[in-house]
Amino acid sequence: MTPLVSRLAGKHALVTGAGSGIGQAIAVRLAAEGAQVTVLERNAEAGAATAETIRAAGGQVAVVAADVGDTAAMRAVFAGLARLDILVNNAGIAHVGNVLNTAPEDLDRIYGVNVKGVYHGLHFGVPRLLEAGGGAIVNLASVVSKIALPDRFAYGMSKGAVLTMTLSVARDFIDRGIRCNCVCPGRVHTPFVDGFLAKNYPGQEREMFAKLSAAQPIGRMGQPPEIAALVAFLCSPEAAFITGSAYDIDGGVTLLR
């Protein structure tokens, strides 16, 4: 078995939305396993903070500031890479609402990041992977790409698209050395969750956090490093026989459906 600390040695990885939360944990984990990581983050300061964490641990990292929904910016980012072996399309935003109270501008905003942003990563990333002789792609989908949760109309639409894009790319490039998979997390404790609670339940944050945690059959929310560990595995040689798969990592949420 390839040692954990070096199973991605010599690989060049790009992680979108790596300035915080799950994306940050993924970038840190890939670097810890030997990959040279490019942190792509719209918020330059957040991207720099992730890079500093990686450098402090002895990892190799570069940072680029770009909006995944901007076609020209994403074209330039991928054109500027020296090499690409691993692509993680993580950047995404959330929305709460059903079809009646989701405004057209809400749908456009979610589509622009969660769908078009992943499209840009794939559209500009796959040619670079082919130049390297193949590689691994992991897209961040969600349990809502498979099951229905209340008031997740636009978000569920976008993550369903991520799942089907994953399957399409896996099928189209299976004979050209590219593996494409996605992971489907349940609720994960990230800064977004803390911000959501502070905004919508001021003074009740602790109570609501406990309620949201208990909604997972396993009794708690996931942690970003847990998602990162699965992503790192799917990017590694140990996953060489895996493509076109969607991995649930949800604390048992799908057991209830």
N, C-alpha and C positions, 0 to 999 in steps of 0.2 A: 504494500500500500504506500502511496506517495505521502510523505510527512505533511501534516496539516500546514506547518509554517511555510512550506515551499511549493505547495501544489499549484500555485498560480505564478511561480517565478518566471520572469521573462515575458509575461503577458501584459498587454496594454489594454486597460479598461476605461470606459467612459460611463459615468453615472449621472443621470439627469436629476435635478431637484435634490442635490446632495448637501444642501446647506443646513438641514435639520431633520429630526425625526428618523423615519425609516431610511431615507436616502443617505443621510449622514452615516447611519450605522452600517449600511451596505458599503459605502466608500471606505470606511475605516476597516471593515472586515476584509475586503478584497486586498487592500494595501497590506494588512497584517499577514496575509497569505502569500505575499510576494509580488502582487501585481503593481505595475506603475499606473496610477489612477489619475484620470482627468475628472475633476469636479465641475460639472456644468450647473450653474445656479444663477437665477435671475438677480437675486440679492447678492451683490458682490461681497459685502461684509460677512454674510452668513457663509458663503463659499470659502472665504479666507479663513474663517474660524475652523471649518472642517479641515482645511489643508493644514492648519497649524497643529491640530490634534494628530493628524497623520505623521507630520514631520517630527513631532515630539516623540513619537513611538518608533522613529527610524524608517518610516515609509517614504516612498517616492510619489510625489503628487504635483499636479499642475491645476490651475483654476482658470476657467473661462466664464465670463458673465454673459448670459444670453437668455432670451425668452424662448421657450420651446415652441411657442405658437408663431414665432416670426420666421418665415421661410428663408429670407435672405440671411438672417443671423445664423440659423442652423446650417445652412449650406456652407457658410464661411467657417464655422466651428469644425465641421467634419473635414473640410478641405485642408484645414491647418494641422490636423493630426499627423504625427509621424507614422503611426501604425494603429490598427484597431483589431483586437482579438476578442474582446468582451464588451457587450453593450447592455446596459441596464436602463430601461426606460421606466423611471420611477416617478418623475414629476407629475403631480396631479393636485387638483383642488376639489373641495367638497361642496355639496349643495343639499339643503333640506327643503323638500316640497313635493306635492303631488302634481298631476298634470294640470289641475285647475289653477293652482297658485304659482306655477313655474312660468315666469314671463319669458317672452322670446329672447330678451337680452340675457336672461339667466342661462337659457339653453345654449346660446351662442358662446357665452363665457366658458361654460363647462366643456363644450365641444372644442373650443379653441386650444385648451390646454390638454385635456384628458384624451381626446381623440386625435386632433390634428398634431398635437405635440408628439404623441407616440408615432404617428405617421411620419413626421419629419425625422425622428430618430431612425426609423426603419428605412425610409426612402434614401436618406443620405448615409446611413450607417452600413447597410448591406453591401454596397459597392466596396467600401473600405475593408469589410470583413473578407470579401471575395479576393481582394488584393493580397490579403495575408494568408490566403489558402483556406479560409473558413474560420469559424469561431462560434461563440455562444451568445445568444440573446436571451435575456430574461425581462419580461414585461410585468409591471405591477398591475394586476387586475384586482379583484375583490370577491368576497362571497356573494355580493349583490350582482355579479355577472352570472350567477347560477340560480340564486333564489331571490324571492321578493321580500324586501323589508319595507315597512311603512315610510312614506314620505321620502323616497329616494328615486323619484322618477328620472330626473336628468342625470344624476350620478350613476344610477343603475344602467341607463342607456349607454353612458360613456364607457363603463367598465365591461359591459357586454361587447362593445366594439373592440376593446382591448383583447378580450378572449378570442374573438373571431379573427382579428388581425394576426394573433399568435398562431392560430391553426393554419391560416393561409400561408404565412411566411414559412412555417415549418414544412408544409407540403411542397411549396414551390422550390425550395432550396435544399431539400433533403439529400439530393445527389450532388451537391456542390460544397459539402463540408460545413454547412451552417445548421446548428441546432437552435430551435426557438421554443421556449417554454414560458409559462407565466405562473405566478403565485397569486393565491386568492386569500388574502388575510381577512380575518374577522376584525373586531374592534381592537385597536392597538393604542397603547398609552403614548401619545406624542404631544408636543406643544400645542397642536391644533385642538386636542381634546381639552386641555387646560384652558385654552382661550375660549372655546365654545362654552364651557361651564361658567367661566367668569362673566361672559357677556350675557348669557341667557338665564343663569341661576345665581345671581350675586347673593352672597351670604349663605347659599345652600350648596356650595361646591362639593364639600366633603360628602354630604348625603347623596347627591346625584352621582358623584363618582362611584360610590359604593353600589348604587342601583345599576349603573351601566356595567360595572364589573360583574355583578351577579347575573346579568343577562347572558353571559357566556356560561354554558354548562360546566366548564372546568372551574368556574368560580372567580375568574379574574380576566383582565385584559391581557393581550399579548404585549411583549416588549420588543422594541425595534431590533435589538441584537438577535432575537429569535428569528425574526424574518430574514435578517442578514445572513444568518447561518444557512438557511435553506437556499437563499439566492447563491451564496458562495459555492455550495455543493453543486447546484445546477450549472454553474460556470466552470466547474472543475473536471478533470479527466475521469473522475469516478462516475460522472453522469454521461459518459460518452455514448451510451445506448438509449438516452432519453431525449425525445423531441416531440413537439406537438402535445405536450401534457400541461394540465392545469392543476397545480397542487394547492389543496385546501390547507390553510394553517390558521384555524379559527376557534380553537378551544372547544370544539364540538358543536358549533352552531348548526352546521349542516346535518347533524344527527337528528335534529328536531323537525326537519322538513320532510 
